[in-house]
Amino acid sequence: MAWKMERKDAVDWFCGAIEGGVAYWMNEICTDVSIERNEAFGDDARLDDWEYTQVQFTDEDGKSHKITLEDMVERSTEYLQFLIEQMPFRVQNFVAGENSNADAEDYDCYFQWLAFGEVVYG
């Protein structure tokens, strides 16, 4: 399978996960949550000239996790295979790029899979 998520799509999915998808479980069970992003600077900076770059947290079992924007890109082919086998109804939203109808649940599932190797919370 040669498909790989484009970086611009990973930026959107990472943002969607952080700003909406993972909050319901991360706010309840996680500690030591740290979210990093790069910032836009200068006269030409626009509001959208930043992106989330990394999330670190400790789960309810005391295990530390670190998810990066690069993880979203680099592990996308592996996640697509997981979707094909386990959650085929999510495949289209994952591969559609700009035409995706992905929502907070889609973003959340990918983030959980990156953190835990499976979808744990729904």
N, C-alpha and C positions, 0 to 999 in steps of 0.2 A: 504494500500500500504506500503510494508516494505522496499522498496529500499531507500538507502541513499548514497549520494556521498562520496567516499573515500577522506580522507584528501589530499593525493598526487594529486588527480585529481582537488580538490579545489585549490591547490597551482597553478596548471597550468592555470585554468580558471581565477583565480584572477589576475595572471600575464598577461594573454592575454587581459583581460579587461583593465587593467591599461596601458599596453604598446601599445595597439592598438585599442581596441574596443570602449572606451569611449571618446577618445581624441577629436573627431569631435564636440561633444556637450559640454563636460566639459570645454574645452579651450575657448569656445565662451560665455557661459552663467553663469559659476560658478565663485565664488570668494572664498577666504580663503581656497584654496585647500591644503590639507596636506596629504602626503603619507608616511606611515611608513613601515619599513621592519626590520627584524632582520638580523644581519650580521654574517658572518663566521669569526672565529678567530683561530689562532694557526697554527702550521706547517702542520697539516693535512687538513686544510681548502681547499675546492675546490671551483671553480668559482660558482658552482650551490648550494653551502651550505648556501643559504639565501633564504628568501621568503618575499613577501609583507604580511603585517599583518593587515593593516588598512588604510582606506581612509576616510577623512572627508572633507566636502565641504558645501558651502552655495549655494542654487539654485537661479534661477532668481526671485523667489518670496520671497527670504530672509529666507527660511526654511533651517535649518541645517540638515545634514545627516551624518551618520557614518556607514560605511560598514566594517566588519571585515572578516578575513579568516574563523573564526568560524561560522559567519552568513552563509557563502557559504555552509558549511557542514550541519549545523543544520536546515537550511530552504530548503534544496535540495528536500526533499520529497514533500513539499508544492509547490515548483516551478514546479516539475514534473507534479503535478496535473493541475497546470495552463497551462502548455504546452499541455497536453492531451486535455484540453478543448478549448484552444485559438490558439495554434500554433503547431498542431500535426506534422508538417513537421520538427520541431526542436527536437523532442523527441529522435530519434536515436542518434544524436550527443551528447545529454546530458547524456545518460545512457551508452554509449559505452566504457567509461573509456579510457584505453590506445589505443584502436582501433578507437577512435573517429576521425571524419573528421571535428571537430568543428573549426570555424574560428572566426575572430573578431566580426562578427555580432552575433554569438551565445553567445560569452562572454559578449558583450555589452547588449544583451537582459536580461541575467541573472542579471547583475549588475544593470541595470535600474529597473528591477522588485524588487530587494532587496532594492533599494533606494526609489522608488516611488510607489511600489505595482502594477505597470503596466509597459508596454513598451510604452514610451512616444515619443521617437525620432526615430521611424522607426521600 
